[in-house]
Amino acid sequence: MSSISYWIHKRAEITPDRVAMIGVKEERTYHELSQDIYKMASILKHKLLLSQGDRVAILSQNREEYMVTYLAIAHLGLIAVPLNIRLSAPELAFQIKDSGAGTIIYESETEILYNDIRDHVNFENAFSFDESDMSKLSYEEISKSSHLSSDPFIICYTSGTTGRPKGAVLTQGNMYWNAVNNQLAIDITSDDKSIILLPLFHIGGIGLFAFPTLLAGGTIIIPEKFEPDSAIQSIEDHQVTIVMGVPAIHDAIRKSKEFKTANFELVRWFYSGGAPCPKELINAYIDHGHPFGQGFGMTETAPTIFMISKEDYKRKAGSIGKPVMFTDISIINEDGESVPNGEIGELLIKGPNVMKEYWGLPDETDKALRDGWLYSGDLVRRDEEGFIYVAGRKKDMIISGGENIYPLEIEQVIKELAQVSETAVIGVQDEKWGEVPIAFLSFNRNHSVIPDEVKDHCSSKLGKYKIPKKIIELDELPKNATGKIDKKALRAIWNRGEILHEF
């Protein structure tokens, strides 16, 4: 398989004048993007003296140069280490040291954080996107390094909520097959225009759907920051056809005053992933006439595992769909046996999109990758038609009096209440039952708190043993660096007794 950058160079031959990328400052045709890849590759190879296998840390907001750098790194056989700009300097320093990245690329907007990182790490090379005007640089057509599709391309660090972050090593082959899987799942073509609202330091930013769209010869739009009103404006101005986001992004767009009057006529997909999407949010888009699908993936799978089709997104709203074309799954119980339809089990994944390893962690790799399968730690169930539904994380499962309780089921019931903004359920120790569920929640503004209403609603939908024994109000639920509710932090709040309101 040729390098990912080959897609762009080949497109530059076939359709040189087609627009490949629209950013904050300018747009690039495939010919111009191909030239810029060579320019960045020249900087990496001749100015920074990097060679195949060297790791390159990137500390930046979304911008056109970020994508150019990814493609130049692929061209030379280097390894990208994207850094989450929401993390602290010590957290990022760990990832840089762990990956062995001797080079960092940053921008003026992240310079303060970069300087803080330098207190913990010594770099061999540092380069700012703002140092050079790429339009004024000369370039040469650098031959790509000789590398295989199995060679590492990117090290994406997991959020590390249960311990030290692990670097999932994804190859160029992983990214290629993810792109193919996404193309086939939702029919991405050269006519599509995908807006990139997820951060490019996250696997979702490049895997959903930047790389798939570029492989198809379409156009990607890269705003600098997500802001709902400006996102709607960009969707209209650039005639976007695919809008990918986490539920929080879609919810923010829906709540924008511009939503009801926005011209989304050309949008053929609003797609969600990264966290369970409330059915109420899905229906809000569908009821407004907008196709809305939900998929599921992991950093370790580059990321896509499931997507729902255009034939099924309405009648199966709430499902994450079926496995994509070149990915197989199995659902097993604690004894390693396949579970029947309707029962909950652990999800196993096999396919060319599954990561190579965890960087520098052979024992963790062996735990996760067994007999050709990736053990995800996610709990799912399959209905009689083969559609998959997420039940939660295996590590979050609560065992109360011998009964399995899945927090996600309780959370979905609580979220049906209009006054609830956010909720998360965890298990805590109990002398009688071993564990019992408790719920943390925050309320929407201008809603009064009616203590019994939450428990009464749960009682009408759930078995008695699933009803939270305590319901705790917080102004806002803590989040990790990827924007997901941090249950480890909630357990710490519970253990410290930092409770604003309990009922």
N, C-alpha and C positions, 0 to 999 in steps of 0.2 A: 504494500500500500504506500502511495506517495504521501509526503508531508501534507498536513492540513493547509499550509500556505499554497500548495499546488493548486487547490481549488480556485484561489484568487488569480494566480498567474495564468491558469488555463482560461478562466473567464475573461481575463484581459485580452486574450487572443480571440476568443469567440465573440464576445459582446463587450468591447472595450468602453463604449459610451454609455452603457447602462449604469444607472446610479446604484452603487453598492452600499453606501453608508451616508447618513445625514446626521451631523452633529450640531453642537451649539454654535460653532463658528462657521462651518462650511459643509458642503457635501462633496463626496468623492465618487467618481466613477470607478469601475473595476480596474481600468487602466491606471488611474491615479492611486488607487489603493495598492495595486501591485508595485508601483514605484515607491510608495511610502514604506512598504514592507522591506524593500531592498535598502532604503535609506536607514531605517531603524536597525536592520541587520548589519549594515556597515558600521554603525555606532557600536553595537554590541561586540562585533568581531574585531574591528580595527582600533577603536578608541578605548574600549573597556577590556579588550584582549581576552574575550570569553571563548570557550571551546565546548564541544559537545559534552553534555552531562553537567555542566556548571549550573548552579541554581541562581535564579534571579528573583529577588523579592520586589514586589510592586506595591506601593503605598499611594493610593490615588482614589479620588472620586471617579465616577463614570465620565469618560471623555473619549473622543475618537482615538487619541494616541494610545489609550489602554488596549483597545482592540488591535491596533497596528502592532503593538509590542507583543501581544499574545502570538500573532501570526509570524512575526519575525523570530520569536523564540522557537516556534515550531519549525521554521525554515532551517534554523541552525542546529536543531537537536538539543537545545538547552532545556532547562526545566524551570517553569514558572512557579513562584511561591506567592500567590496573591494574599495580601494582608488586609484583614478586616479593620477598617479605620475607626470602628466603634470600640475596639479593644484598647486597653491601656498599654503604655510603653513597656512595662515589664512582661505583660502577656504576649505582646508581639515579639519582644526580644527572645522569649522562649522559643517561639516558632522559627525565628531566624536562625538561632543557634542550633536548634534541633535539625533543621533542614540543611544546615551548612551553607546557607546563602551568603556568598561573599560580596554580592552586588545588590544595591538597592536603587530602584527608580521611584521618584516621588514627584510631587507637584507643589506649587506655592501654597495651595490650600491645606496641605498636610505637612508643611515645613516645621511647624511647632512640634507636632507629634514626632516627626523625623528626628529633630534635635533631641527630644526626650529619649528616643530609642538609642541614640548615640551615646548616652550615658551608660548604657548596658552592653552595647555591641560595638566592636570595631569592624568597619567595612573596608574591604580592599578597594571597592569602587562605589561611587555615588553619582547619580545622574538625575537631573531635573527635567521633566517634560518641558518646562518653561525656558530652559537654557537655549534652545535652538528653535528657529522657525523652520519647520520641516519643508515648507514650500520653497525655501531658498537653498536647501542642501542638494548637492549633486549626489548621484547614486551610481552604483554599479550592480550588474546582475550577478549576485553572489550565488555560486553553486551551493545547494544545500549539503549539509553534512550527510554522510552515509549512515542512516539509522533505520531501525526496523519499527513496524507498527507497535511492537511490544515494548519499545523503549519508553521510559517515563516522559511525560509532557508537562504535567502539573501536579503539585502537591497541595491538596486542599485540606486544611485542618478542620476537624470536627469541633463542635462547640465545647466539648470537654465538661459537660455538666455532671458526669459521674467519675471524674478523675482528670488526669492530664490529657490535653488535646492530642488526638492522633492524626497524623498526616496521611490521608488517603492518596495513594499514588495512582493517578489515571494516565493511561498511555494515549498516544495519538490514535491508536486503533480503537480504544474505548470511546473517544470523542467522535470518531467517524461513525461507529455503529450507533451511538446515541443519536447522531444527526439523521442517519438513515431511518432509525426507528420512529423518530418524531415526524419526519417527512411522510412516511407511509401511514402513520396513525391519523394525522389530520390534513393530509393532502397538501403539504406546503409546496408551492411552485414558484417559478420566477416572477409571477405576478404579485406575490405576497409582499407586504410591507409590515414588518414586525417592530413594535416599539419596545425598547429594552428598559423596563422600569425596575427590574431587580439589579442589585449591585453586581458589577463585573468581578468583584473579589469573591463572589459566591458562585458555586457551580451552576446554580439556576440562571445566573446572568448570561453565561456563555452557552449553556446547554439548552436553555429555554428562552427564546428560540433563535439566538444570534447565529451560532454555527449552523444549525439546520437550514436557516434562511439563506445564508451565504452559500452553502453547498448547493442549494436549489437555484442560485442565481438571482435571488430576490434582493430586497432592500431592507437594511436595519436602520432604525432611528434611535439615536442615543442622546436623550436629555441629560443634563448635568446632575440634577437632583429631582427626586419625585416630589411633586406638589400637585394635588388633584386638579385644580383649575387649569394649570399650565399643561398637565398631561392631557386633559380633554381638548385643549386648544391644539396641541401637537397631533392628536389623533385626527382631528378635523382637518388641520392645515396640510398634513402629509398623506391624507387618505389611507390611514392605517387599516390593515385587514386583520391583524392578530394582536391581541393585547394579553400579555401574560403577567400575572402578579400573584402575590400571596393574598390570603383573604383580607388582611388589613388594608392593602392597596385597593382592592375592589370595593371594599366598604367605604373607604375615603372618597373614591370617585362617585359612588352611589349617593353619598351624603352631600356632595358638592351642589351648590345652587345651580350649577350649569348642567347638571346631569339630565334633567327632564327635557331640556330644550336642545341638547347636544345632537349634532348630526353624526350618528354612528351607522349610517346607511351602508358603508363599505366594510364595516367590521364583521367578519364572518365567524370570529371566535373571540370571546373573552374566556381565558383559561386560568385555572387556579391550581396552586400546589403549595408545598412547603409547610402546611398545617391543615388540620381538618377545617373544612369550609361549612359554616352553618347553612342548613337547608333553606332557612329564611333568606339568606343573602343570595343563594343560587336562584331562588324563585323570584327575588326582586328584579334580577336581570331578565330572566325568562319571561316574566309577566310584562316587562317593558319591551318585549320583542327582540331581545338580544340573546343569541346563542351563548350558553355558558356551560363550560365543561370543567370537570375536576379530574386531575391525574394524581399520580403518586410516584415519588422517587426518593433516592438517597444520594448523598455525596458519593458513596462508594459505588454507585451504579451510573454515574456520569450525566444526569441523574435518573433518567426516566425508566420506570418499570411498568406502570399502568397508564392508560389513557382511555377516555370514553369517546365513542364515535358520534358522528353527526346524526346517526339513526337513533341513538339511545339516550342522549343527554337529557331529554325531557322526561321520558317515562322512567328513567333510572336515576333521577336527580338524587344526589347523596352518595352514589356509588363512585369509586375511582376507576371503574371500567374494567377492562380485561388486559392481560399482559400484551405489551407491544410485540411486533412481529418477530424479532430475533432475540426474544427473552422468554425463558421458561421459568415456571414457579412450582413450588410444592408447599403445602400447608400441613404441618405435622404437630402431633401432641408431644407431651413430655417424654414419651417412650420412643419417639422418632417414627411413629406410625402416621400415615396419611389420615386426616380427619374427614368425615363425611360432610356433604354440603350442609350448611347451617351451623356447624360447630366452629368454635374459635380455635385457632392454632397459630404457631409461629410461621412466618413467611420465610421461605428459602428462595433464592434467586440464582439462576444460571444463565450465562450468555456472554457474548463478546464485549458487552458494555460494563462488565463487572471489573472492579479495580484489580491492579496487579498485586498490591500489598499495602500494609501500613508501613510508612517509612521508618526504618530502623527498629521495628518492633516485631521480630519473627514470632514470638509467642502469641501476641495479639492477632497476628495474621493467621496463625494456625487455628486459633479459636474461631475466627470469623469465616475462614475458607476451609471447608472440609468436604472431601470427596467431590470436588468440583462445584460445590454449592456455597453461596454466601448466606450465612445465618444472620438474618437482619435484626432480630430482637423485636420486630414489630408483630403485633397480633392482628389477624384478619379473619374474615369468614367469607365463604363463597356461597352464592345462592344457586338455585337449581338451573339457572341459565348461564352460570359461569361468571357472573359479575361479582366483583370483590368489594368488600366494605371494611374499613379500618376499625379495629376495636381498641387500639391503643398500643403502648409500649409494654413489652414483657416485664421490664424492670418496674413499671408502675402498677402492675396488677396487685390487687389487695386480696389477701386470703383471710376471710372473716368467718370463724366457726366452721371451717372446712369448705366454705363456698368461695368461688372465684368472683371477684368484683372488678369490672373494667371501668376505670375512672372516666374514660371518654363517653361512655353511655350516660353516666350521670351528668357530665358537663353539657352534653347535647340537650338533655331534658331541662336543665336550669336555664340554658341560653334561650329557651323558648319564651321566657318571661321578658316582656318589653323593657322593664326597668333595669335589667341586668346588662351591664356593659361587657364585663369579662368574668370568667370563672375558671377555676382549676380545682380538681379534687385530688387529694393525696391520702394515703393510709397512715394512721398513727397507731402506736401500741395500745392494747386494751387488755386488762387482766382477764376478763371473761372470754372475749372472742378472739384474742390474739392480735387482730388488727380491726380497725373500724375506719370507714371513710369520713373525712371532714372536707368541707367545701370553703374555698376562699372566693370572694367575689367583690366586684366593684359595681357601682350603680351609675346609670346615666344621669346627667344633670336634670334637675327639676323633677326627679322621681322620689317620692317618699318611700321610706323603708317600712315594709309591712312584714315583720319577722315570720309570722306563721305562713305567709303566702308561698314562700319558697318551699318549705317543708310540705305544705299541703299539695303543691303542684307535683313534687317528687312522689308523694304518696299515691297520687292518681295515675302515675306512669311507671312506677318502679316497685319491685318487691321490697318488703319491709327492711330486709338486711342491707339493701343498697342505699337507703335513705341516709344522707349525711347526719352524723350524730351531733356535729357542731357546724354552724355556718358563720363564717368570719368575714367581716367587711373590712376592706382596705381601700384607701383613696385610689390606688392604682396597683395592679399586680406587677411584680418585678419581672423584667425581661432579661434574656441573655443577649449577647452581642448580635445574634441573627434575628432578634425581634420576637423570639418565641418566649412564652411564659416559662419562667425559671422555677421549676418545682423544687430544686435543691435549695434555692433561696427561701421558698415558702416553708420548707421544713425547718430551716434555720430560724425563721420568724416564729414559727410555732414553738420551737424548743426554747427560744429566748423569751417567750411570752409577750412579744411586741404586738399586741392586738388592739386595734382601734375600736372595734365594735364586735361583740360576739353575741349570738342569740341561738 
